[in-house]
């Protein structure tokens, strides 16, 4: 069973294999698209820019509540 407060972040090799997700971007109420964008922003660096084959998918057990 997958808990409601969990998410799965998958990415291609366009991002480095070692990075730490931003805690505020991985909160259950955050839209998965925002989490994906923040992951690309934070995991890349000027030493290793984002490559054209970079992709990030964020999976959550249920859609976040929308106002």
N, CA, C, O and CB atoms as a CASP TS submission, in Angstrom:
PFRMAT TS
TARGET T0000
AUTHOR 0000-0000-0000
METHOD Language model
MODEL 1
PARENT N/A
ATOM      1  N   UNK     1       0.836  -1.179   0.000  1.00  0.00           N
ATOM      2  CA  UNK     1       0.000   0.000   0.000  1.00  0.00           C
ATOM      3  C   UNK     1       0.879   1.240   0.000  1.00  0.00           C
ATOM      4  O   UNK     1       1.929   1.276   0.643  1.00  0.00           O
ATOM      5  CB  UNK     1      -0.950  -0.001   1.208  1.00  0.00           C
ATOM      6  N   UNK     2       0.440   2.244  -0.723  1.00  0.00           N
ATOM      7  CA  UNK     2       1.176   3.480  -0.866  1.00  0.00           C
ATOM      8  C   UNK     2       0.496   4.542  -0.005  1.00  0.00           C
ATOM      9  O   UNK     2      -0.685   4.829  -0.198  1.00  0.00           O
ATOM     10  CB  UNK     2       1.255   3.921  -2.357  1.00  0.00           C
ATOM     11  N   UNK     3       1.229   5.125   0.939  1.00  0.00           N
ATOM     12  CA  UNK     3       0.675   6.126   1.848  1.00  0.00           C
ATOM     13  C   UNK     3       0.377   7.429   1.109  1.00  0.00           C
ATOM     14  O   UNK     3       1.034   7.762   0.122  1.00  0.00           O
ATOM     15  CB  UNK     3       1.642   6.386   3.012  1.00  0.00           C
ATOM     16  N   UNK     4      -0.614   8.155   1.598  1.00  0.00           N
ATOM     17  CA  UNK     4      -1.023   9.406   0.956  1.00  0.00           C
ATOM     18  C   UNK     4       0.050  10.492   0.982  1.00  0.00           C
ATOM     19  O   UNK     4       0.016  11.406   0.158  1.00  0.00           O
ATOM     20  CB  UNK     4      -2.260   9.925   1.619  1.00  0.00           C
ATOM     21  N   UNK     5       0.995  10.411   1.906  1.00  0.00           N
ATOM     22  CA  UNK     5       2.017  11.452   2.012  1.00  0.00           C
ATOM     23  C   UNK     5       3.297  11.108   1.256  1.00  0.00           C
ATOM     24  O   UNK     5       4.329  11.740   1.481  1.00  0.00           O
ATOM     25  CB  UNK     5       2.343  11.701   3.463  1.00  0.00           C
ATOM     26  N   UNK     6       3.251  10.136   0.378  1.00  0.00           N
ATOM     27  CA  UNK     6       4.434   9.711  -0.377  1.00  0.00           C
ATOM     28  C   UNK     6       4.337  10.154  -1.827  1.00  0.00           C
ATOM     29  O   UNK     6       3.248  10.355  -2.364  1.00  0.00           O
ATOM     30  CB  UNK     6       4.604   8.187  -0.303  1.00  0.00           C
ATOM     31  N   UNK     7       5.505  10.302  -2.448  1.00  0.00           N
ATOM     32  CA  UNK     7       5.546  10.546  -3.884  1.00  0.00           C
ATOM     33  C   UNK     7       6.782   9.859  -4.452  1.00  0.00           C
ATOM     34  O   UNK     7       7.753   9.598  -3.742  1.00  0.00           O
ATOM     35  CB  UNK     7       5.558  12.077  -4.199  1.00  0.00           C
ATOM     36  N   UNK     8       6.723   9.579  -5.726  1.00  0.00           N
ATOM     37  CA  UNK     8       7.823   8.936  -6.425  1.00  0.00           C
ATOM     38  C   UNK     8       8.303   9.894  -7.495  1.00  0.00           C
ATOM     39  O   UNK     8       7.519  10.355  -8.324  1.00  0.00           O
ATOM     40  CB  UNK     8       7.396   7.562  -7.038  1.00  0.00           C
ATOM     41  N   UNK     9       9.601  10.196  -7.478  1.00  0.00           N
ATOM     42  CA  UNK     9      10.193  11.079  -8.478  1.00  0.00           C
ATOM     43  C   UNK     9      11.129  10.242  -9.337  1.00  0.00           C
ATOM     44  O   UNK     9      12.096   9.665  -8.838  1.00  0.00           O
ATOM     45  CB  UNK     9      10.953  12.282  -7.810  1.00  0.00           C
ATOM     46  N   UNK    10      10.839  10.180 -10.619  1.00  0.00           N
ATOM     47  CA  UNK    10      11.664   9.461 -11.585  1.00  0.00           C
ATOM     48  C   UNK    10      12.295  10.480 -12.522  1.00  0.00           C
ATOM     49  O   UNK    10      11.672  11.487 -12.859  1.00  0.00           O
ATOM     50  CB  UNK    10      10.826   8.405 -12.381  1.00  0.00           C
ATOM     51  N   UNK    11      13.537  10.218 -12.946  1.00  0.00           N
ATOM     52  CA  UNK    11      14.160  11.139 -13.903  1.00  0.00           C
ATOM     53  C   UNK    11      15.096  10.375 -14.824  1.00  0.00           C
ATOM     54  O   UNK    11      15.586   9.295 -14.493  1.00  0.00           O
ATOM     55  CB  UNK    11      14.928  12.264 -13.168  1.00  0.00           C
ATOM     56  N   UNK    12      15.327  10.962 -15.982  1.00  0.00           N
ATOM     57  CA  UNK    12      16.251  10.382 -16.944  1.00  0.00           C
ATOM     58  C   UNK    12      17.683  10.729 -16.538  1.00  0.00           C
ATOM     59  O   UNK    12      17.907  11.432 -15.553  1.00  0.00           O
ATOM     60  CB  UNK    12      15.945  10.885 -18.381  1.00  0.00           C
ATOM     61  N   UNK    13      18.623  10.239 -17.293  1.00  0.00           N
ATOM     62  CA  UNK    13      20.031  10.492 -16.968  1.00  0.00           C
ATOM     63  C   UNK    13      20.474  11.909 -17.335  1.00  0.00           C
ATOM     64  O   UNK    13      21.662  12.221 -17.248  1.00  0.00           O
ATOM     65  CB  UNK    13      20.914   9.485 -17.680  1.00  0.00           C
ATOM     66  N   UNK    14      19.553  12.759 -17.740  1.00  0.00           N
ATOM     67  CA  UNK    14      19.887  14.160 -17.968  1.00  0.00           C
ATOM     68  C   UNK    14      20.166  14.913 -16.678  1.00  0.00           C
ATOM     69  O   UNK    14      20.753  15.995 -16.701  1.00  0.00           O
ATOM     70  CB  UNK    14      18.773  14.838 -18.716  1.00  0.00           C
ATOM     71  N   UNK    15      19.745  14.344 -15.549  1.00  0.00           N
ATOM     72  CA  UNK    15      20.062  14.915 -14.237  1.00  0.00           C
ATOM     73  C   UNK    15      21.103  14.038 -13.563  1.00  0.00           C
ATOM     74  O   UNK    15      21.189  12.844 -13.848  1.00  0.00           O
ATOM     75  CB  UNK    15      18.785  15.043 -13.348  1.00  0.00           C
ATOM     76  N   UNK    16      21.896  14.623 -12.669  1.00  0.00           N
ATOM     77  CA  UNK    16      22.862  13.800 -11.940  1.00  0.00           C
ATOM     78  C   UNK    16      22.152  12.738 -11.110  1.00  0.00           C
ATOM     79  O   UNK    16      20.997  12.910 -10.722  1.00  0.00           O
ATOM     80  CB  UNK    16      23.743  14.675 -11.037  1.00  0.00           C
ATOM     81  N   UNK    17      22.843  11.659 -10.846  1.00  0.00           N
ATOM     82  CA  UNK    17      22.211  10.561 -10.105  1.00  0.00           C
ATOM     83  C   UNK    17      22.110  10.839  -8.614  1.00  0.00           C
ATOM     84  O   UNK    17      21.346  10.171  -7.917  1.00  0.00           O
ATOM     85  CB  UNK    17      22.981   9.282 -10.322  1.00  0.00           C
ATOM     86  N   UNK    18      22.855  11.800  -8.116  1.00  0.00           N
ATOM     87  CA  UNK    18      22.816  12.128  -6.681  1.00  0.00           C
ATOM     88  C   UNK    18      22.352  13.558  -6.481  1.00  0.00           C
ATOM     89  O   UNK    18      23.030  14.503  -6.884  1.00  0.00           O
ATOM     90  CB  UNK    18      24.202  11.924  -6.030  1.00  0.00           C
ATOM     91  N   UNK    19      21.197  13.709  -5.859  1.00  0.00           N
ATOM     92  CA  UNK    19      20.660  15.018  -5.524  1.00  0.00           C
ATOM     93  C   UNK    19      19.693  14.831  -4.377  1.00  0.00           C
ATOM     94  O   UNK    19      19.215  13.726  -4.122  1.00  0.00           O
ATOM     95  CB  UNK    19      19.966  15.692  -6.750  1.00  0.00           C
ATOM     96  N   UNK    20      19.414  15.903  -3.701  1.00  0.00           N
ATOM     97  CA  UNK    20      18.502  15.868  -2.555  1.00  0.00           C
ATOM     98  C   UNK    20      17.290  16.729  -2.901  1.00  0.00           C
ATOM     99  O   UNK    20      17.445  17.905  -3.228  1.00  0.00           O
ATOM    100  CB  UNK    20      19.206  16.377  -1.235  1.00  0.00           C
ATOM    101  N   UNK    21      16.091  16.161  -2.835  1.00  0.00           N
ATOM    102  CA  UNK    21      14.912  16.968  -3.154  1.00  0.00           C
ATOM    103  C   UNK    21      14.676  18.055  -2.117  1.00  0.00           C
ATOM    104  O   UNK    21      14.964  17.881  -0.933  1.00  0.00           O
ATOM    105  CB  UNK    21      13.680  16.083  -3.261  1.00  0.00           C
ATOM    106  N   UNK    22      14.149  19.175  -2.586  1.00  0.00           N
ATOM    107  CA  UNK    22      13.800  20.274  -1.680  1.00  0.00           C
ATOM    108  C   UNK    22      12.589  19.859  -0.848  1.00  0.00           C
ATOM    109  O   UNK    22      11.565  19.474  -1.413  1.00  0.00           O
ATOM    110  CB  UNK    22      13.504  21.592  -2.476  1.00  0.00           C
ATOM    111  N   UNK    23      12.680  19.927   0.484  1.00  0.00           N
ATOM    112  CA  UNK    23      11.575  19.477   1.331  1.00  0.00           C
ATOM    113  C   UNK    23      10.261  20.210   1.064  1.00  0.00           C
ATOM    114  O   UNK    23       9.193  19.599   1.089  1.00  0.00           O
ATOM    115  CB  UNK    23      11.950  19.646   2.772  1.00  0.00           C
ATOM    116  N   UNK    24      10.336  21.514   0.809  1.00  0.00           N
ATOM    117  CA  UNK    24       9.100  22.257   0.575  1.00  0.00           C
ATOM    118  C   UNK    24       8.466  21.939  -0.776  1.00  0.00           C
ATOM    119  O   UNK    24       7.264  22.141  -0.947  1.00  0.00           O
ATOM    120  CB  UNK    24       9.368  23.738   0.668  1.00  0.00           C
ATOM    121  N   UNK    25       9.239  21.451  -1.730  1.00  0.00           N
ATOM    122  CA  UNK    25       8.696  21.083  -3.041  1.00  0.00           C
ATOM    123  C   UNK    25       8.105  19.683  -3.041  1.00  0.00           C
ATOM    124  O   UNK    25       7.416  19.303  -3.988  1.00  0.00           O
ATOM    125  CB  UNK    25       9.778  21.181  -4.103  1.00  0.00           C
ATOM    126  N   UNK    26       8.362  18.920  -2.006  1.00  0.00           N
ATOM    127  CA  UNK    26       7.888  17.534  -1.942  1.00  0.00           C
ATOM    128  C   UNK    26       6.758  17.346  -0.933  1.00  0.00           C
ATOM    129  O   UNK    26       6.430  16.217  -0.568  1.00  0.00           O
ATOM    130  CB  UNK    26       9.036  16.612  -1.591  1.00  0.00           C
ATOM    131  N   UNK    27       6.176  18.427  -0.492  1.00  0.00           N
ATOM    132  CA  UNK    27       5.051  18.329   0.439  1.00  0.00           C
ATOM    133  C   UNK    27       3.843  17.749  -0.293  1.00  0.00           C
ATOM    134  O   UNK    27       3.670  17.994  -1.487  1.00  0.00           O
ATOM    135  CB  UNK    27       4.710  19.723   1.053  1.00  0.00           C
ATOM    136  N   UNK    28       3.009  16.987   0.406  1.00  0.00           N
ATOM    137  CA  UNK    28       1.863  16.355  -0.254  1.00  0.00           C
ATOM    138  C   UNK    28       0.910  17.330  -0.945  1.00  0.00           C
ATOM    139  O   UNK    28       0.265  16.954  -1.924  1.00  0.00           O
ATOM    140  CB  UNK    28       1.098  15.562   0.746  1.00  0.00           C
ATOM    141  N   UNK    29       0.803  18.559  -0.468  1.00  0.00           N
ATOM    142  CA  UNK    29      -0.141  19.510  -1.059  1.00  0.00           C
ATOM    143  C   UNK    29       0.409  20.200  -2.309  1.00  0.00           C
ATOM    144  O   UNK    29      -0.334  20.884  -3.013  1.00  0.00           O
ATOM    145  CB  UNK    29      -0.519  20.553  -0.035  1.00  0.00           C
ATOM    146  N   UNK    30       1.700  20.027  -2.589  1.00  0.00           N
ATOM    147  CA  UNK    30       2.312  20.691  -3.743  1.00  0.00           C
ATOM    148  C   UNK    30       1.933  19.951  -5.023  1.00  0.00           C
ATOM    149  O   UNK    30       1.930  18.721  -5.067  1.00  0.00           O
ATOM    150  CB  UNK    30       3.855  20.757  -3.590  1.00  0.00           C
ATOM    151  N   UNK    31       1.618  20.712  -6.050  1.00  0.00           N
ATOM    152  CA  UNK    31       1.275  20.127  -7.350  1.00  0.00           C
ATOM    153  C   UNK    31       2.483  19.348  -7.877  1.00  0.00           C
ATOM    154  O   UNK    31       3.601  19.863  -7.835  1.00  0.00           O
ATOM    155  CB  UNK    31       0.838  21.237  -8.371  1.00  0.00           C
ATOM    156  N   UNK    32       2.287  18.115  -8.372  1.00  0.00           N
ATOM    157  CA  UNK    32       3.399  17.324  -8.890  1.00  0.00           C
ATOM    158  C   UNK    32       4.182  18.026 -10.005  1.00  0.00           C
ATOM    159  O   UNK    32       5.383  17.797 -10.141  1.00  0.00           O
ATOM    160  CB  UNK    32       2.882  16.009  -9.398  1.00  0.00           C
ATOM    161  N   UNK    33       3.534  18.866 -10.794  1.00  0.00           N
ATOM    162  CA  UNK    33       4.238  19.603 -11.847  1.00  0.00           C
ATOM    163  C   UNK    33       5.236  20.591 -11.249  1.00  0.00           C
ATOM    164  O   UNK    33       6.316  20.790 -11.805  1.00  0.00           O
ATOM    165  CB  UNK    33       3.236  20.345 -12.744  1.00  0.00           C
ATOM    166  N   UNK    34       4.885  21.209 -10.125  1.00  0.00           N
ATOM    167  CA  UNK    34       5.802  22.121  -9.437  1.00  0.00           C
ATOM    168  C   UNK    34       6.989  21.338  -8.887  1.00  0.00           C
ATOM    169  O   UNK    34       8.132  21.786  -8.983  1.00  0.00           O
ATOM    170  CB  UNK    34       5.074  22.881  -8.294  1.00  0.00           C
ATOM    171  N   UNK    35       6.721  20.179  -8.317  1.00  0.00           N
ATOM    172  CA  UNK    35       7.806  19.335  -7.798  1.00  0.00           C
ATOM    173  C   UNK    35       8.760  18.958  -8.925  1.00  0.00           C
ATOM    174  O   UNK    35       9.976  18.985  -8.731  1.00  0.00           O
ATOM    175  CB  UNK    35       7.239  18.059  -7.125  1.00  0.00           C
ATOM    176  N   UNK    36       8.241  18.609 -10.089  1.00  0.00           N
ATOM    177  CA  UNK    36       9.093  18.254 -11.233  1.00  0.00           C
ATOM    178  C   UNK    36       9.948  19.445 -11.665  1.00  0.00           C
ATOM    179  O   UNK    36      11.141  19.290 -11.923  1.00  0.00           O
ATOM    180  CB  UNK    36       8.230  17.765 -12.417  1.00  0.00           C
ATOM    181  N   UNK    37       9.345  20.626 -11.743  1.00  0.00           N
ATOM    182  CA  UNK    37      10.083  21.817 -12.157  1.00  0.00           C
ATOM    183  C   UNK    37      11.176  22.179 -11.155  1.00  0.00           C
ATOM    184  O   UNK    37      12.289  22.526 -11.550  1.00  0.00           O
ATOM    185  CB  UNK    37       9.129  22.992 -12.331  1.00  0.00           C
ATOM    186  N   UNK    38      10.868  22.102  -9.872  1.00  0.00           N
ATOM    187  CA  UNK    38      11.861  22.406  -8.838  1.00  0.00           C
ATOM    188  C   UNK    38      12.984  21.372  -8.858  1.00  0.00           C
ATOM    189  O   UNK    38      14.142  21.718  -8.623  1.00  0.00           O
ATOM    190  CB  UNK    38      11.199  22.448  -7.442  1.00  0.00           C
ATOM    191  N   UNK    39      12.664  20.129  -9.129  1.00  0.00           N
ATOM    192  CA  UNK    39      13.683  19.082  -9.216  1.00  0.00           C
ATOM    193  C   UNK    39      14.662  19.386 -10.339  1.00  0.00           C
ATOM    194  O   UNK    39      15.874  19.285 -10.148  1.00  0.00           O
ATOM    195  CB  UNK    39      13.033  17.706  -9.437  1.00  0.00           C
ATOM    196  N   UNK    40      14.155  19.752 -11.498  1.00  0.00           N
ATOM    197  CA  UNK    40      15.041  20.095 -12.612  1.00  0.00           C
ATOM    198  C   UNK    40      15.881  21.314 -12.263  1.00  0.00           C
ATOM    199  O   UNK    40      17.081  21.344 -12.536  1.00  0.00           O
ATOM    200  CB  UNK    40      14.230  20.356 -13.894  1.00  0.00           C
ATOM    201  N   UNK    41      15.260  22.307 -11.667  1.00  0.00           N
ATOM    202  CA  UNK    41      15.993  23.524 -11.302  1.00  0.00           C
ATOM    203  C   UNK    41      17.098  23.234 -10.288  1.00  0.00           C
ATOM    204  O   UNK    41      18.231  23.682 -10.459  1.00  0.00           O
ATOM    205  CB  UNK    41      15.031  24.571 -10.736  1.00  0.00           C
ATOM    206  N   UNK    42      16.771  22.486  -9.232  1.00  0.00           N
ATOM    207  CA  UNK    42      17.714  22.291  -8.136  1.00  0.00           C
ATOM    208  C   UNK    42      18.749  21.201  -8.398  1.00  0.00           C
ATOM    209  O   UNK    42      19.858  21.274  -7.870  1.00  0.00           O
ATOM    210  CB  UNK    42      16.964  21.966  -6.891  1.00  0.00           C
ATOM    211  N   UNK    43      18.415  20.208  -9.189  1.00  0.00           N
ATOM    212  CA  UNK    43      19.354  19.099  -9.405  1.00  0.00           C
ATOM    213  C   UNK    43      20.405  19.429 -10.453  1.00  0.00           C
ATOM    214  O   UNK    43      21.457  18.791 -10.492  1.00  0.00           O
ATOM    215  CB  UNK    43      18.599  17.850  -9.820  1.00  0.00           C
ATOM    216  N   UNK    44      20.143  20.404 -11.293  1.00  0.00           N
ATOM    217  CA  UNK    44      21.143  20.784 -12.285  1.00  0.00           C
ATOM    218  C   UNK    44      22.065  21.834 -11.670  1.00  0.00           C
ATOM    219  O   UNK    44      21.761  22.422 -10.632  1.00  0.00           O
ATOM    220  CB  UNK    44      20.469  21.323 -13.588  1.00  0.00           C
ATOM    221  N   UNK    45      23.176  22.049 -12.322  1.00  0.00           N
ATOM    222  CA  UNK    45      24.126  23.048 -11.842  1.00  0.00           C
ATOM    223  C   UNK    45      24.806  23.695 -13.037  1.00  0.00           C
ATOM    224  O   UNK    45      24.708  23.202 -14.160  1.00  0.00           O
ATOM    225  CB  UNK    45      25.175  22.413 -10.886  1.00  0.00           C
ATOM    226  N   UNK    46      25.491  24.795 -12.790  1.00  0.00           N
ATOM    227  CA  UNK    46      26.202  25.457 -13.893  1.00  0.00           C
ATOM    228  C   UNK    46      27.354  24.595 -14.383  1.00  0.00           C
ATOM    229  O   UNK    46      27.761  24.698 -15.540  1.00  0.00           O
ATOM    230  CB  UNK    46      26.726  26.836 -13.453  1.00  0.00           C
ATOM    231  N   UNK    47      27.886  23.739 -13.503  1.00  0.00           N
ATOM    232  CA  UNK    47      28.962  22.833 -13.916  1.00  0.00           C
ATOM    233  C   UNK    47      28.428  21.728 -14.818  1.00  0.00           C
ATOM    234  O   UNK    47      29.142  21.218 -15.681  1.00  0.00           O
ATOM    235  CB  UNK    47      29.651  22.222 -12.688  1.00  0.00           C
ATOM    236  N   UNK    48      27.186  21.370 -14.614  1.00  0.00           N
ATOM    237  CA  UNK    48      26.559  20.342 -15.438  1.00  0.00           C
ATOM    238  C   UNK    48      25.160  20.839 -15.797  1.00  0.00           C
ATOM    239  O   UNK    48      24.192  20.535 -15.101  1.00  0.00           O
ATOM    240  CB  UNK    48      26.505  18.948 -14.691  1.00  0.00           C
ATOM    241  N   UNK    49      25.056  21.601 -16.880  1.00  0.00           N
ATOM    242  CA  UNK    49      23.743  22.152 -17.226  1.00  0.00           C
ATOM    243  C   UNK    49      22.750  21.063 -17.620  1.00  0.00           C
ATOM    244  O   UNK    49      23.139  19.948 -17.970  1.00  0.00           O
ATOM    245  CB  UNK    49      23.880  23.155 -18.363  1.00  0.00           C
ATOM    246  N   UNK    50      21.477  21.399 -17.558  1.00  0.00           N
ATOM    247  CA  UNK    50      20.426  20.473 -17.954  1.00  0.00           C
ATOM    248  C   UNK    50      20.618  20.135 -19.430  1.00  0.00           C
ATOM    249  O   UNK    50      20.810  21.023 -20.261  1.00  0.00           O
ATOM    250  CB  UNK    50      19.006  21.076 -17.691  1.00  0.00           C
ATOM    251  N   UNK    51      20.564  18.868 -19.738  1.00  0.00           N
ATOM    252  CA  UNK    51      20.725  18.429 -21.126  1.00  0.00           C
ATOM    253  C   UNK    51      19.354  18.316 -21.785  1.00  0.00           C
ATOM    254  O   UNK    51      18.319  18.354 -21.120  1.00  0.00           O
ATOM    255  CB  UNK    51      21.480  17.070 -21.196  1.00  0.00           C
ATOM    256  N   UNK    52      19.373  18.179 -23.086  1.00  0.00           N
ATOM    257  CA  UNK    52      18.108  18.143 -23.822  1.00  0.00           C
ATOM    258  C   UNK    52      17.311  16.865 -23.585  1.00  0.00           C
ATOM    259  O   UNK    52      16.136  16.804 -23.948  1.00  0.00           O
ATOM    260  CB  UNK    52      18.373  18.297 -25.296  1.00  0.00           C
ATOM    261  N   UNK    53      17.908  15.860 -22.995  1.00  0.00           N
ATOM    262  CA  UNK    53      17.162  14.625 -22.744  1.00  0.00           C
ATOM    263  C   UNK    53      16.673  14.515 -21.300  1.00  0.00           C
ATOM    264  O   UNK    53      16.354  13.420 -20.837  1.00  0.00           O
ATOM    265  CB  UNK    53      18.027  13.426 -23.078  1.00  0.00           C
ATOM    266  N   UNK    54      16.612  15.627 -20.593  1.00  0.00           N
ATOM    267  CA  UNK    54      16.172  15.617 -19.207  1.00  0.00           C
ATOM    268  C   UNK    54      14.649  15.520 -19.125  1.00  0.00           C
ATOM    269  O   UNK    54      13.928  16.292 -19.756  1.00  0.00           O
ATOM    270  CB  UNK    54      16.668  16.872 -18.480  1.00  0.00           C
ATOM    271  N   UNK    55      14.183  14.565 -18.341  1.00  0.00           N
ATOM    272  CA  UNK    55      12.752  14.417 -18.090  1.00  0.00           C
ATOM    273  C   UNK    55      12.560  14.019 -16.640  1.00  0.00           C
ATOM    274  O   UNK    55      13.351  13.256 -16.085  1.00  0.00           O
ATOM    275  CB  UNK    55      12.111  13.369 -19.047  1.00  0.00           C
ATOM    276  N   UNK    56      11.505  14.539 -16.032  1.00  0.00           N
ATOM    277  CA  UNK    56      11.170  14.219 -14.649  1.00  0.00           C
ATOM    278  C   UNK    56       9.685  13.881 -14.594  1.00  0.00           C
ATOM    279  O   UNK    56       8.853  14.597 -15.151  1.00  0.00           O
ATOM    280  CB  UNK    56      11.520  15.406 -13.681  1.00  0.00           C
ATOM    281  N   UNK    57       9.363  12.782 -13.917  1.00  0.00           N
ATOM    282  CA  UNK    57       7.968  12.395 -13.688  1.00  0.00           C
ATOM    283  C   UNK    57       7.756  12.300 -12.194  1.00  0.00           C
ATOM    284  O   UNK    57       8.562  11.695 -11.487  1.00  0.00           O
ATOM    285  CB  UNK    57       7.615  11.041 -14.395  1.00  0.00           C
ATOM    286  N   UNK    58       6.683  12.888 -11.707  1.00  0.00           N
ATOM    287  CA  UNK    58       6.347  12.848 -10.291  1.00  0.00           C
ATOM    288  C   UNK    58       5.007  12.143 -10.153  1.00  0.00           C
ATOM    289  O   UNK    58       4.003  12.581 -10.715  1.00  0.00           O
ATOM    290  CB  UNK    58       6.303  14.284  -9.667  1.00  0.00           C
ATOM    291  N   UNK    59       4.998  11.056  -9.405  1.00  0.00           N
ATOM    292  CA  UNK    59       3.796  10.269  -9.197  1.00  0.00           C
ATOM    293  C   UNK    59       3.347  10.394  -7.752  1.00  0.00           C
ATOM    294  O   UNK    59       4.150  10.271  -6.827  1.00  0.00           O
ATOM    295  CB  UNK    59       4.033   8.797  -9.568  1.00  0.00           C
ATOM    296  N   UNK    60       2.055  10.639  -7.568  1.00  0.00           N
ATOM    297  CA  UNK    60       1.472  10.699  -6.234  1.00  0.00           C
ATOM    298  C   UNK    60       0.290   9.738  -6.193  1.00  0.00           C
ATOM    299  O   UNK    60      -0.307   9.458  -7.233  1.00  0.00           O
ATOM    300  CB  UNK    60       1.032  12.158  -5.867  1.00  0.00           C
ATOM    301  N   UNK    61      -0.065   9.223  -5.001  1.00  0.00           N
ATOM    302  CA  UNK    61      -1.159   8.256  -4.927  1.00  0.00           C
ATOM    303  C   UNK    61      -2.514   8.870  -5.246  1.00  0.00           C
ATOM    304  O   UNK    61      -3.384   8.187  -5.787  1.00  0.00           O
ATOM    305  CB  UNK    61      -1.202   7.636  -3.557  1.00  0.00           C
ATOM    306  N   UNK    62      -2.709  10.132  -4.927  1.00  0.00           N
ATOM    307  CA  UNK    62      -3.967  10.808  -5.230  1.00  0.00           C
ATOM    308  C   UNK    62      -3.642  12.222  -5.692  1.00  0.00           C
ATOM    309  O   UNK    62      -2.619  12.770  -5.280  1.00  0.00           O
ATOM    310  CB  UNK    62      -4.925  10.823  -3.989  1.00  0.00           C
ATOM    311  N   UNK    63      -4.457  12.821  -6.514  1.00  0.00           N
ATOM    312  CA  UNK    63      -4.180  14.205  -6.927  1.00  0.00           C
ATOM    313  C   UNK    63      -4.245  15.140  -5.721  1.00  0.00           C
ATOM    314  O   UNK    63      -5.027  14.909  -4.799  1.00  0.00           O
ATOM    315  CB  UNK    63      -5.187  14.665  -8.018  1.00  0.00           C
ATOM    316  N   UNK    64      -3.426  16.197  -5.722  1.00  0.00           N
ATOM    317  CA  UNK    64      -3.507  17.151  -4.611  1.00  0.00           C
ATOM    318  C   UNK    64      -4.852  17.866  -4.633  1.00  0.00           C
ATOM    319  O   UNK    64      -5.475  18.022  -5.684  1.00  0.00           O
ATOM    320  CB  UNK    64      -2.350  18.178  -4.682  1.00  0.00           C
ATOM    321  N   UNK    65      -5.286  18.297  -3.450  1.00  0.00           N
ATOM    322  CA  UNK    65      -6.543  19.047  -3.353  1.00  0.00           C
ATOM    323  C   UNK    65      -6.385  20.372  -4.084  1.00  0.00           C
ATOM    324  O   UNK    65      -5.370  21.056  -3.953  1.00  0.00           O
ATOM    325  CB  UNK    65      -6.948  19.282  -1.862  1.00  0.00           C
ATOM    326  N   UNK    66      -7.386  20.712  -4.838  1.00  0.00           N
ATOM    327  CA  UNK    66      -7.362  21.975  -5.585  1.00  0.00           C
ATOM    328  C   UNK    66      -8.423  22.899  -4.993  1.00  0.00           C
ATOM    329  O   UNK    66      -9.534  22.462  -4.693  1.00  0.00           O
ATOM    330  CB  UNK    66      -7.612  21.740  -7.124  1.00  0.00           C
ATOM    331  N   UNK    67      -8.076  24.185  -4.825  1.00  0.00           N
ATOM    332  CA  UNK    67      -9.073  25.126  -4.278  1.00  0.00           C
ATOM    333  C   UNK    67     -10.194  25.389  -5.267  1.00  0.00           C
ATOM    334  O   UNK    67     -11.112  26.153  -4.970  1.00  0.00           O
ATOM    335  CB  UNK    67      -8.407  26.450  -3.895  1.00  0.00           C
TER
END
